[in-house]
Amino acid sequence: MSDQGRQAAKVAALVAGGAVIGAGIGLLFAPQTGAETRRYVGRYAKKAQLQATRLSRTVQSGVKEVMDRSKSLVRKDDQIPRIEAA
């Protein structure tokens, strides 16, 4: 995996971890009833799912781009004439 891919994975992990911690703290200090809290958690989960889907698509397109670039570099390397010893 390239450095950019690793960086994207780290960012995704940090975002997901922050979302989980934020949700937990929000539940602990929520001044709402149980039904209101459950409704809030459901909405939050849907939003988090959408964000995760968007992020995964972004990472996936980045990985695809890196793979395409590396394939083109390999093809260029194959086209370079080589001098062989007799």
URFEN-V91942 format. One record per pair of residues at least 12 apart in sequence whose C-alpha atoms are under 8 Angstrom apart, sorted by the first residue. I is the first residue (numbers start at 1). J is the second residue. If there is no record, write none. Layout:
BEGIN
I:J ; I:J
END
This chain:
BEGIN
5:59 ; 5:62 ; 5:63 ; 8:59 ; 9:59 ; 12:55 ; 19:48 ; 23:41
END
